[in-house]
């Protein structure tokens, strides 16, 4: 982990990149403090490159990043399939990413059926 001031600097950098790429088009964003950590993690995983994703691991515990990915991105099905397979394998060390994603999606669908 890095110091609090370095964390803030990295968050601002990621936020600015997302703003510059118009990734908050439907939100009124005054500054990085206007979004929560989960949204910053999710948007970075979806829209930014590997170097930026690597920065997430400097400012957040890997368990938090994985939790956001698992609960918000991995359940998206075919739309983000390739991205999820890559993230599962490369960043989270999941040996059988396709099977893992299927399990996550099935659990999510079953939770709606109950």
SEKELUM-278875 format. One record per atom (N, C-alpha, C): atom name; y, x, z. Coordinates in nm, 2 decimals, decimal comma, padded with zeros to 4 digits. Layout:
! SEKELUM-278875
+------+--------+--------+--------+
| atom |     c2 |     c1 |     c3 |
+------+--------+--------+--------+
|   CA |      Y |      X |      Z |
...
+------+--------+--------+--------+
This chain:
! SEKELUM-278875
+------+--------+--------+--------+
| atom |     c2 |     c1 |     c3 |
+------+--------+--------+--------+
|    N | -00,12 |  00,08 |  00,00 |
|   CA |  00,00 |  00,00 |  00,00 |
|    C |  00,12 |  00,09 |  00,00 |
|    N |  00,23 |  00,03 | -00,04 |
|   CA |  00,36 |  00,10 | -00,05 |
|    C |  00,46 |  00,04 |  00,05 |
|    N |  00,57 |  00,11 |  00,07 |
|   CA |  00,67 |  00,06 |  00,17 |
|    C |  00,73 | -00,07 |  00,13 |
|    N |  00,79 | -00,14 |  00,22 |
|   CA |  00,85 | -00,27 |  00,20 |
|    C |  00,95 | -00,26 |  00,09 |
|    N |  01,04 | -00,16 |  00,09 |
|   CA |  01,14 | -00,15 | -00,01 |
|    C |  01,08 | -00,13 | -00,15 |
|    N |  00,97 | -00,05 | -00,16 |
|   CA |  00,90 | -00,03 | -00,29 |
|    C |  00,83 | -00,16 | -00,33 |
|    N |  00,78 | -00,24 | -00,24 |
|   CA |  00,72 | -00,37 | -00,27 |
|    C |  00,82 | -00,46 | -00,33 |
|    N |  00,94 | -00,46 | -00,27 |
|   CA |  01,05 | -00,55 | -00,31 |
|    C |  01,09 | -00,51 | -00,45 |
|    N |  01,10 | -00,38 | -00,48 |
|   CA |  01,14 | -00,32 | -00,61 |
|    C |  01,04 | -00,36 | -00,71 |
|    N |  00,91 | -00,35 | -00,68 |
|   CA |  00,80 | -00,38 | -00,78 |
|    C |  00,81 | -00,53 | -00,81 |
|    N |  00,82 | -00,62 | -00,70 |
|   CA |  00,83 | -00,76 | -00,73 |
|    C |  00,95 | -00,79 | -00,82 |
|    N |  01,06 | -00,73 | -00,79 |
|   CA |  01,18 | -00,76 | -00,88 |
|    C |  01,15 | -00,71 | -01,02 |
|    N |  01,09 | -00,60 | -01,04 |
|   CA |  01,06 | -00,55 | -01,17 |
|    C |  00,96 | -00,65 | -01,25 |
|    N |  00,86 | -00,70 | -01,18 |
|   CA |  00,77 | -00,79 | -01,24 |
|    C |  00,84 | -00,92 | -01,27 |
|    N |  00,92 | -00,97 | -01,18 |
|   CA |  00,99 | -01,09 | -01,20 |
|    C |  01,08 | -01,08 | -01,32 |
|    N |  01,16 | -00,97 | -01,33 |
|   CA |  01,25 | -00,95 | -01,44 |
|    C |  01,17 | -00,95 | -01,57 |
|    N |  01,06 | -00,88 | -01,58 |
|   CA |  00,98 | -00,88 | -01,70 |
|    C |  00,94 | -01,02 | -01,74 |
|    N |  00,89 | -01,10 | -01,64 |
|   CA |  00,85 | -01,24 | -01,67 |
|    C |  00,97 | -01,32 | -01,72 |
|    N |  01,09 | -01,30 | -01,66 |
|   CA |  01,21 | -01,37 | -01,70 |
|    C |  01,25 | -01,33 | -01,84 |
|    N |  01,24 | -01,20 | -01,87 |
|   CA |  01,28 | -01,15 | -02,00 |
|    C |  01,19 | -01,21 | -02,11 |
|    N |  01,06 | -01,24 | -02,07 |
|   CA |  00,97 | -01,29 | -02,17 |
|    C |  00,97 | -01,44 | -02,17 |
|    N |  01,06 | -01,50 | -02,09 |
|   CA |  01,08 | -01,65 | -02,09 |
|    C |  00,96 | -01,72 | -02,03 |
|    N |  00,89 | -01,66 | -01,93 |
|   CA |  00,77 | -01,72 | -01,87 |
|    C |  00,80 | -01,82 | -01,77 |
|    N |  00,93 | -01,84 | -01,73 |
|   CA |  00,97 | -01,94 | -01,64 |
|    C |  01,06 | -02,05 | -01,70 |
|    N |  01,03 | -02,08 | -01,83 |
|   CA |  01,12 | -02,16 | -01,91 |
|    C |  01,14 | -02,30 | -01,84 |
|    N |  01,04 | -02,35 | -01,76 |
|   CA |  01,05 | -02,48 | -01,71 |
|    C |  01,10 | -02,48 | -01,56 |
|    N |  01,14 | -02,36 | -01,51 |
|   CA |  01,19 | -02,35 | -01,38 |
|    C |  01,33 | -02,30 | -01,37 |
|    N |  01,40 | -02,34 | -01,27 |
|   CA |  01,54 | -02,29 | -01,24 |
|    C |  01,52 | -02,17 | -01,15 |
|    N |  01,52 | -02,05 | -01,21 |
|   CA |  01,49 | -01,93 | -01,13 |
|    C |  01,62 | -01,85 | -01,11 |
|    N |  01,66 | -01,84 | -00,99 |
|   CA |  01,78 | -01,76 | -00,95 |
|    C |  01,75 | -01,62 | -00,92 |
|    N |  01,63 | -01,60 | -00,87 |
|   CA |  01,59 | -01,46 | -00,83 |
|    C |  01,44 | -01,46 | -00,79 |
|    N |  01,40 | -01,34 | -00,76 |
|   CA |  01,25 | -01,32 | -00,73 |
|    C |  01,22 | -01,40 | -00,60 |
|    N |  01,32 | -01,42 | -00,51 |
|   CA |  01,29 | -01,49 | -00,39 |
|    C |  01,26 | -01,64 | -00,41 |
|    N |  01,29 | -01,69 | -00,53 |
|   CA |  01,27 | -01,83 | -00,56 |
|    C |  01,12 | -01,86 | -00,60 |
|    N |  01,04 | -01,76 | -00,61 |
|   CA |  00,90 | -01,79 | -00,64 |
|    C |  00,81 | -01,73 | -00,53 |
|    N |  00,70 | -01,79 | -00,51 |
|   CA |  00,61 | -01,74 | -00,40 |
|    C |  00,51 | -01,63 | -00,46 |
|    N |  00,45 | -01,56 | -00,38 |
|   CA |  00,36 | -01,45 | -00,42 |
|    C |  00,25 | -01,50 | -00,51 |
|    N |  00,19 | -01,62 | -00,48 |
|   CA |  00,08 | -01,67 | -00,57 |
|    C |  00,13 | -01,69 | -00,71 |
|    N |  00,25 | -01,74 | -00,73 |
|   CA |  00,30 | -01,76 | -00,87 |
|    C |  00,33 | -01,63 | -00,94 |
|    N |  00,39 | -01,53 | -00,86 |
|   CA |  00,41 | -01,40 | -00,92 |
|    C |  00,28 | -01,34 | -00,97 |
|    N |  00,18 | -01,35 | -00,88 |
|   CA |  00,05 | -01,29 | -00,92 |
|    C | -00,01 | -01,36 | -01,04 |
|    N | -00,01 | -01,49 | -01,04 |
|   CA | -00,07 | -01,57 | -01,15 |
|    C |  00,00 | -01,54 | -01,28 |
|    N |  00,14 | -01,55 | -01,28 |
|   CA |  00,21 | -01,52 | -01,40 |
|    C |  00,19 | -01,38 | -01,45 |
|    N |  00,18 | -01,28 | -01,36 |
|   CA |  00,16 | -01,15 | -01,40 |
|    C |  00,02 | -01,13 | -01,47 |
|    N | -00,08 | -01,19 | -01,41 |
|   CA | -00,21 | -01,18 | -01,46 |
|    C | -00,22 | -01,24 | -01,60 |
|    N | -00,15 | -01,35 | -01,62 |
|   CA | -00,16 | -01,42 | -01,75 |
|    C | -00,07 | -01,35 | -01,86 |
|    N |  00,05 | -01,31 | -01,82 |
|   CA |  00,15 | -01,28 | -01,93 |
|    C |  00,19 | -01,13 | -01,94 |
|    N |  00,16 | -01,05 | -01,84 |
|   CA |  00,20 | -00,91 | -01,85 |
|    C |  00,08 | -00,82 | -01,88 |
|    N |  00,11 | -00,69 | -01,90 |
|   CA |  00,00 | -00,60 | -01,94 |
|    C | -00,07 | -00,53 | -01,82 |
|    N | -00,16 | -00,45 | -01,86 |
|   CA | -00,24 | -00,38 | -01,75 |
|    C | -00,16 | -00,30 | -01,66 |
|    N | -00,06 | -00,23 | -01,70 |
|   CA |  00,02 | -00,15 | -01,62 |
|    C |  00,09 | -00,23 | -01,51 |
|    N |  00,13 | -00,35 | -01,55 |
|   CA |  00,20 | -00,44 | -01,46 |
|    C |  00,10 | -00,50 | -01,36 |
|    N | -00,02 | -00,53 | -01,41 |
|   CA | -00,13 | -00,59 | -01,32 |
|    C | -00,16 | -00,48 | -01,22 |
|    N | -00,17 | -00,35 | -01,26 |
|   CA | -00,19 | -00,24 | -01,17 |
|    C | -00,09 | -00,24 | -01,06 |
|    N |  00,03 | -00,28 | -01,09 |
|   CA |  00,14 | -00,28 | -00,99 |
|    C |  00,11 | -00,38 | -00,88 |
|    N |  00,05 | -00,50 | -00,92 |
|   CA |  00,01 | -00,60 | -00,82 |
|    C | -00,07 | -00,54 | -00,71 |
|    N | -00,17 | -00,45 | -00,75 |
|   CA | -00,26 | -00,40 | -00,65 |
|    C | -00,19 | -00,30 | -00,56 |
|    N | -00,07 | -00,26 | -00,59 |
|   CA |  00,00 | -00,17 | -00,50 |
|    C |  00,08 | -00,25 | -00,39 |
|    N |  00,11 | -00,38 | -00,42 |
|   CA |  00,19 | -00,46 | -00,33 |
|    C |  00,11 | -00,57 | -00,26 |
|    N | -00,01 | -00,60 | -00,31 |
|   CA | -00,09 | -00,71 | -00,25 |
|    C | -00,23 | -00,66 | -00,23 |
|    N | -00,30 | -00,71 | -00,13 |
|   CA | -00,44 | -00,67 | -00,11 |
|    C | -00,52 | -00,73 | -00,23 |
|    N | -00,62 | -00,66 | -00,27 |
|   CA | -00,70 | -00,70 | -00,38 |
|    C | -00,76 | -00,84 | -00,35 |
|    N | -00,80 | -00,87 | -00,23 |
|   CA | -00,85 | -01,00 | -00,19 |
|    C | -00,76 | -01,11 | -00,22 |
|    N | -00,63 | -01,09 | -00,20 |
|   CA | -00,53 | -01,20 | -00,23 |
|    C | -00,52 | -01,22 | -00,38 |
|    N | -00,52 | -01,11 | -00,45 |
|   CA | -00,51 | -01,12 | -00,60 |
|    C | -00,63 | -01,19 | -00,65 |
|    N | -00,75 | -01,15 | -00,60 |
|   CA | -00,87 | -01,22 | -00,65 |
|    C | -00,87 | -01,37 | -00,61 |
|    N | -00,82 | -01,40 | -00,49 |
|   CA | -00,82 | -01,54 | -00,45 |
|    C | -00,73 | -01,62 | -00,54 |
|    N | -00,61 | -01,57 | -00,58 |
|   CA | -00,53 | -01,64 | -00,67 |
|    C | -00,59 | -01,66 | -00,81 |
|    N | -00,65 | -01,55 | -00,85 |
|   CA | -00,72 | -01,55 | -00,98 |
|    C | -00,83 | -01,66 | -00,98 |
|    N | -00,92 | -01,65 | -00,88 |
|   CA | -01,03 | -01,74 | -00,87 |
|    C | -00,99 | -01,89 | -00,86 |
|    N | -00,89 | -01,92 | -00,78 |
|   CA | -00,85 | -02,05 | -00,75 |
|    C | -00,76 | -02,11 | -00,86 |
|    N | -00,69 | -02,03 | -00,93 |
|   CA | -00,59 | -02,09 | -01,03 |
|    C | -00,62 | -02,05 | -01,17 |
|    N | -00,68 | -01,94 | -01,20 |
|   CA | -00,70 | -01,89 | -01,34 |
|    C | -00,84 | -01,90 | -01,38 |
|    N | -00,93 | -01,86 | -01,30 |
|   CA | -01,07 | -01,85 | -01,34 |
|    C | -01,13 | -01,99 | -01,37 |
|    N | -01,07 | -02,09 | -01,32 |
|   CA | -01,12 | -02,23 | -01,34 |
|    C | -01,06 | -02,30 | -01,46 |
|    N | -00,99 | -02,22 | -01,54 |
|   CA | -00,92 | -02,28 | -01,66 |
|    C | -01,01 | -02,30 | -01,78 |
|    N | -01,13 | -02,25 | -01,77 |
|   CA | -01,23 | -02,28 | -01,88 |
|    C | -01,20 | -02,19 | -02,00 |
|    N | -01,22 | -02,25 | -02,12 |
|   CA | -01,22 | -02,18 | -02,24 |
|    C | -01,08 | -02,12 | -02,28 |
|    N | -00,97 | -02,19 | -02,23 |
|   CA | -00,84 | -02,15 | -02,27 |
|    C | -00,81 | -02,00 | -02,23 |
|    N | -00,85 | -01,96 | -02,11 |
|   CA | -00,83 | -01,82 | -02,07 |
|    C | -00,96 | -01,74 | -02,06 |
|    N | -01,06 | -01,78 | -02,13 |
|   CA | -01,20 | -01,73 | -02,12 |
|    C | -01,20 | -01,58 | -02,14 |
|    N | -01,14 | -01,53 | -02,24 |
|   CA | -01,14 | -01,38 | -02,27 |
|    C | -01,07 | -01,30 | -02,16 |
|    N | -00,95 | -01,35 | -02,12 |
|   CA | -00,88 | -01,29 | -02,02 |
|    C | -00,95 | -01,29 | -01,89 |
|    N | -01,02 | -01,40 | -01,85 |
|   CA | -01,09 | -01,41 | -01,73 |
|    C | -01,21 | -01,32 | -01,73 |
|    N | -01,28 | -01,31 | -01,84 |
|   CA | -01,39 | -01,22 | -01,85 |
|    C | -01,35 | -01,07 | -01,82 |
|    N | -01,24 | -01,04 | -01,89 |
|   CA | -01,19 | -00,90 | -01,87 |
|    C | -01,14 | -00,88 | -01,72 |
|    N | -01,07 | -00,97 | -01,67 |
|   CA | -01,02 | -00,95 | -01,53 |
|    C | -01,14 | -00,94 | -01,43 |
|    N | -01,24 | -01,03 | -01,45 |
|   CA | -01,35 | -01,03 | -01,36 |
|    C | -01,42 | -00,89 | -01,37 |
|    N | -01,44 | -00,84 | -01,49 |
|   CA | -01,52 | -00,72 | -01,50 |
|    C | -01,43 | -00,60 | -01,46 |
|    N | -01,31 | -00,58 | -01,52 |
|   CA | -01,23 | -00,46 | -01,50 |
|    C | -01,17 | -00,45 | -01,36 |
|    N | -01,11 | -00,56 | -01,31 |
|   CA | -01,03 | -00,56 | -01,19 |
|    C | -01,11 | -00,59 | -01,07 |
|    N | -01,21 | -00,68 | -01,08 |
|   CA | -01,28 | -00,73 | -00,96 |
|    C | -01,42 | -00,69 | -00,96 |
|    N | -01,47 | -00,61 | -01,05 |
|   CA | -01,60 | -00,54 | -01,05 |
|    C | -01,71 | -00,64 | -01,05 |
|    N | -01,70 | -00,75 | -01,11 |
|   CA | -01,80 | -00,85 | -01,12 |
|    C | -01,90 | -00,81 | -01,23 |
|    N | -02,03 | -00,80 | -01,19 |
|   CA | -02,13 | -00,75 | -01,28 |
|    C | -02,16 | -00,84 | -01,39 |
|    N | -02,17 | -00,97 | -01,37 |
|   CA | -02,20 | -01,07 | -01,47 |
|    C | -02,08 | -01,17 | -01,48 |
|    N | -01,97 | -01,13 | -01,54 |
|   CA | -01,85 | -01,21 | -01,54 |
|    C | -01,87 | -01,35 | -01,60 |
|    N | -01,95 | -01,36 | -01,70 |
|   CA | -01,97 | -01,49 | -01,77 |
|    C | -02,04 | -01,59 | -01,67 |
|    N | -02,15 | -01,54 | -01,60 |
|   CA | -02,22 | -01,62 | -01,50 |
|    C | -02,13 | -01,66 | -01,39 |
|    N | -02,05 | -01,56 | -01,34 |
|   CA | -01,96 | -01,58 | -01,23 |
|    C | -01,86 | -01,69 | -01,27 |
|    N | -01,80 | -01,68 | -01,38 |
|   CA | -01,70 | -01,78 | -01,43 |
|    C | -01,76 | -01,92 | -01,44 |
|    N | -01,88 | -01,93 | -01,49 |
|   CA | -01,95 | -02,06 | -01,50 |
|    C | -01,97 | -02,12 | -01,36 |
|    N | -02,01 | -02,03 | -01,26 |
|   CA | -02,03 | -02,08 | -01,13 |
|    C | -01,90 | -02,13 | -01,07 |
|    N | -01,79 | -02,06 | -01,09 |
|   CA | -01,66 | -02,10 | -01,03 |
|    C | -01,62 | -02,23 | -01,09 |
|    N | -01,63 | -02,25 | -01,22 |
|   CA | -01,59 | -02,37 | -01,29 |
|    C | -01,68 | -02,49 | -01,25 |
|    N | -01,81 | -02,46 | -01,23 |
|   CA | -01,90 | -02,57 | -01,18 |
|    C | -01,86 | -02,61 | -01,04 |
|    N | -01,84 | -02,52 | -00,95 |
|   CA | -01,80 | -02,55 | -00,81 |
|    C | -01,67 | -02,64 | -00,82 |
|    N | -01,58 | -02,60 | -00,90 |
|   CA | -01,45 | -02,67 | -00,91 |
|    C | -01,48 | -02,82 | -00,96 |
|    N | -01,56 | -02,83 | -01,06 |
|   CA | -01,59 | -02,97 | -01,11 |
|    C | -01,66 | -03,05 | -01,01 |
|    N | -01,75 | -02,99 | -00,94 |
|   CA | -01,83 | -03,06 | -00,83 |
|    C | -01,74 | -03,10 | -00,72 |
|    N | -01,64 | -03,03 | -00,69 |
|   CA | -01,55 | -03,06 | -00,58 |
|    C | -01,47 | -03,19 | -00,61 |
|    N | -01,45 | -03,22 | -00,74 |
|   CA | -01,38 | -03,34 | -00,78 |
|    C | -01,48 | -03,46 | -00,77 |
|    N | -01,60 | -03,44 | -00,79 |
|   CA | -01,70 | -03,54 | -00,79 |
|    C | -01,73 | -03,60 | -00,66 |
|    N | -01,70 | -03,52 | -00,55 |
|   CA | -01,74 | -03,56 | -00,42 |
|    C | -01,64 | -03,66 | -00,36 |
+------+--------+--------+--------+
